[in-house]
Amino acid sequence: MILESYNPIFLALLGTLFTWFMTALGSAFVIFFKSIKEWLLDTMLGFAAGVMIAASFWSLLDPAIEMSSGSPFPAVIGFLLGGAFLRLIDLLLPHVHTAHGETEREGIKTPWGKSTLMFLAVTLHNFPEGMAVGVGFGALAHGGDATSIAAAIALTLG
């Protein structure tokens, strides 16, 4: 395959740039809408949730089970560890659930401002996706199965 001749770090950079571009393209829609009806927002959020759930299963869990000789245990352990990690982050990091009308922060009390918290939230949100894309491109460069790149692209689009 032609990508095998490239440096894995360069391929990871390409994957990261592709992910960035797709994120920027998706967020550009706010330029065209001054206000949005609540039912449309609910529909779009539901669609996004469905895509993310489908992408997480078909692009991550299912291939993980197949790669572990059909045993679901490594994938289940990884899934549970990921859930525990997210719960720990939810308990520790300061945040506000503004969608539910809350105004008081949860988590550890900190003097951090909103911009610092937003930076931290975006970084933590994108870290697992970036790792998946980087590993997918790196595995492909070292003779990995094309499933790796397909999973990375599906995760990026999803």
Buried (B, 14 or more C-beta within 10 A) or exposed (E): EEBEEBEBEEBBBBBBEBBEEBBEEEEEEEEEEEEEEEEEEEEEEEEEEEEEEEBBEBBBBBBBBEEBEEEEEEBBEBBEEEEEEEEEEEEEBBBBEEEEEEEEBEBEEEEBEEEEBEEBEEEEEBEBBBEBBBBBBBBBBEEBEEBBBBBBBBBBEB
